[in-house]
Amino acid sequence: MPTVSVRLSEEEKQRLEDAADLLGQDRSSTLRQAMAEGIDTLRTRHAVERYQAGEASVAEAARLADATVGEWLELAHDRGLTTQLEPTDLRF
């Protein structure tokens, strides 16, 4: 597994240690979990923003969110987004 270094402020380091203690994990495991969940959140937020602005189709928003079209449609429904389906989104 590759190693990546990151600089943290004392406050960030303490938050990481507090979360690791809460979860009963070591710092590395907690940081990997937080990063994975954070990246998923960032990708979804970016996809929602692009979709709402009309800059991404359903298929593109799903790709940006690293989701299937079905998963994206469910996410869009849960967030109350208006569906902007294009004919190409419905082709198999």
Contact map, one row per residue, 1 for C-alpha under 8 A:
11100000000000000000000000000000000000000000000000000000000000000000000000000000000000000000
11110000000000000000000000000000000000000000000000000000000000000000000000000000000000000000
11111000000000000000000000000000000000000000000000000000000000000000000000000000000000000000
01111100000000000000000000000000000000000000000000000000000000000000000000000000000000000000
00111110000000000000000000000000000000000000000000000000000000000000000000000000000000000000
00011111000000000000000000000000000000000000000000000000000000000000000000000000000000000000
00001111100000000000000000000000000000000000000000000000000000000000000000000000000000000000
00000111111110000000000000000000000000000000000000000000000000000000000000000000000000000000
00000011111110000000000000000000000000000000000000000000000000000000000000000000000000000000
00000001111111000000000000000000000000000000000000000000000000000000000000000000000000000000
00000001111111100000000000000000000000000000000000000000000000000000000000000000000000000000
00000001111111110000000000000000000000000000000000000000000000000000000000000000000000000000
00000001111111111000000000000000000000000000000000000000000000000000000000000000000000000000
00000000011111111100000000000000000000000000000000000000000000000000000000000000000000000000
00000000001111111110000000000000000000000000000000000000000000000000000000000000000000000000
00000000000111111111000000100110000000000000000000000000000000000000000000000000000000000000
00000000000011111111100000100000000000000000000000000000000000000000000000000000000000000000
00000000000001111111110000000000000000000000000000000000000000000000000000000000000000000000
00000000000000111111111000000100000000000000000000000000000000000000000000000000000000000000
00000000000000011111111111101100000000000000000000000000000000000000000000000000000000000000
00000000000000001111111111000000000000000000000000000000000000000000000000000000000000000000
00000000000000000111111110000000000000000000000000000000000000000000000000000000000000000000
00000000000000000011111110000100000000000000000000000000000000000000000000000000000000000000
00000000000000000001111111000000000000000000000000000000000000000000000000000000000000000000
00000000000000000001111111101100000000000000000000000000000000000000000000000000000000000000
00000000000000000001100111111100000000000000000000000000000000000000000000000000000000000000
00000000000000011001000011111110000000000000000000000000000000000000000000000000000000000000
00000000000000000000000001111111000000000000000000000000000000000000000000000000000000000000
00000000000000000001000011111111100000000000000000000000000000000000000000000000000000000000
00000000000000010011001011111111110000000000000000000000000000000000000000000000000000000000
00000000000000010000000000111111111000000000000000000000000000000000000000000000000000000000
00000000000000000000000000011111111100000000000000000000000000000000000000000000000000000000
00000000000000000000000000001111111110000000000000000000000000000000000000000000000000000000
00000000000000000000000000000111111111000000000000000000000000000000000000000000000000000000
00000000000000000000000000000011111111100000000000000000000000000000000000000000000000000000
00000000000000000000000000000001111111110000000000000000000000000000000000000000000000000000
00000000000000000000000000000000111111111000000000000000000000000000000000000000000000000000
00000000000000000000000000000000011111111100000000000000000000000000000000000000000000000000
00000000000000000000000000000000001111111110000000000000000000000000000000000000000000000000
00000000000000000000000000000000000111111111000000000000000000001100000000000000000000000000
00000000000000000000000000000000000011111111100000000000000000000000000000000000000000000000
00000000000000000000000000000000000001111111110000000000000000000000000000000000000000000000
00000000000000000000000000000000000000111111111000000000000000011100000000000000000000000000
00000000000000000000000000000000000000011111111100000000000000011100000000000000000000000000
00000000000000000000000000000000000000001111111110000000000000001000000000000000000000000000
00000000000000000000000000000000000000000111111111000000000000011000000000000000000000000000
00000000000000000000000000000000000000000011111111100001000011011000000000000000000000000000
00000000000000000000000000000000000000000001111111110000000010000000000000010000000000000000
00000000000000000000000000000000000000000000111111111000000000000000000000000000000000000000
00000000000000000000000000000000000000000000011111111111000010000000000000000000000000000000
00000000000000000000000000000000000000000000001111111111110010000000000000000000000000000000
00000000000000000000000000000000000000000000000111111110000000000000000000000000100000000000
00000000000000000000000000000000000000000000000011111111000000000000000000000000000000000000
00000000000000000000000000000000000000000000000001111111100000000000000000000000000000000000
00000000000000000000000000000000000000000000000001111111100000000000000000000000000000000000
00000000000000000000000000000000000000000000001001101111111110000000000000000000000000000000
00000000000000000000000000000000000000000000000000100111111110000000000000000000000111001000
00000000000000000000000000000000000000000000000000100001111111000000100110000000001111001000
00000000000000000000000000000000000000000000000000000001111111100000100000000000000000001000
00000000000000000000000000000000000000000000000000000001111111110000000000000000000000000000
00000000000000000000000000000000000000000000001101100001111111111000000100000000000000000000
00000000000000000000000000000000000000000000001000000000011111111111101100000000000000000000
00000000000000000000000000000000000000000000000000000000001111111111000000000000000000000000
00000000000000000000000000000000000000000011011000000000000111111110000000000000000000000000
00000000000000000000000000000000000000010011111000000000000011111110000100000000000000000000
00000000000000000000000000000000000000010011000000000000000001111111000000000000000000000000
00000000000000000000000000000000000000000000000000000000000001111111111100000000000000000000
00000000000000000000000000000000000000000000000000000000000001100111111100000000000000000000
00000000000000000000000000000000000000000000000000000000011001000011111110000000000000000000
00000000000000000000000000000000000000000000000000000000000000000011111111000000000000000000
00000000000000000000000000000000000000000000000000000000000001000011111111100000000000000000
00000000000000000000000000000000000000000000000000000000010011001011111111110000000000000000
00000000000000000000000000000000000000000000000000000000010000000000111111111000001000000000
00000000000000000000000000000000000000000000000000000000000000000000011111111100000000000000
00000000000000000000000000000000000000000000000000000000000000000000001111111110000000000000
00000000000000000000000000000000000000000000000100000000000000000000000111111111111000000000
00000000000000000000000000000000000000000000000000000000000000000000000011111111110000000000
00000000000000000000000000000000000000000000000000000000000000000000000001111111100000000000
00000000000000000000000000000000000000000000000000000000000000000000000000111111100000000000
00000000000000000000000000000000000000000000000000000000000000000000000000011111110000000000
00000000000000000000000000000000000000000000000000010000000000000000000000011111111000000000
00000000000000000000000000000000000000000000000000000000000000000000000000011001111100000000
00000000000000000000000000000000000000000000000000000000010000000000000010010000111110000000
00000000000000000000000000000000000000000000000000000000110000000000000000000000011111000000
00000000000000000000000000000000000000000000000000000000110000000000000000000000001111101100
00000000000000000000000000000000000000000000000000000000110000000000000000000000000111111100
00000000000000000000000000000000000000000000000000000000000000000000000000000000000011111110
00000000000000000000000000000000000000000000000000000000000000000000000000000000000001111110
00000000000000000000000000000000000000000000000000000000111000000000000000000000000011111110
00000000000000000000000000000000000000000000000000000000000000000000000000000000000011111111
00000000000000000000000000000000000000000000000000000000000000000000000000000000000000111111
00000000000000000000000000000000000000000000000000000000000000000000000000000000000000000111
